[in-house]
């Protein structure tokens, strides 16, 4: 299992996760899918908008994003 925890997704003057793009690419080499848990809502955007940003970034690395939400937890609705 590989886990990446970043305290911010954007550094001034760069795009979403661009400041750690090389590290992400190296960490997830050989993987074609990740699980994304939309927790934060930067700038007040919706979880769907945030997920779209994540999907767009990871598509550049040929990685599919699977979204995990609390509604997916058995018995928790």
Secondary structure, 3 states (H helix, E strand, C coil): CCCCCCCCCCCCCCCCCHHHHHHHHHHCCCCCEEEECCCCCHHHCCHHHHHHHHHHHHHCCCCEEEECCHHHCCCCC
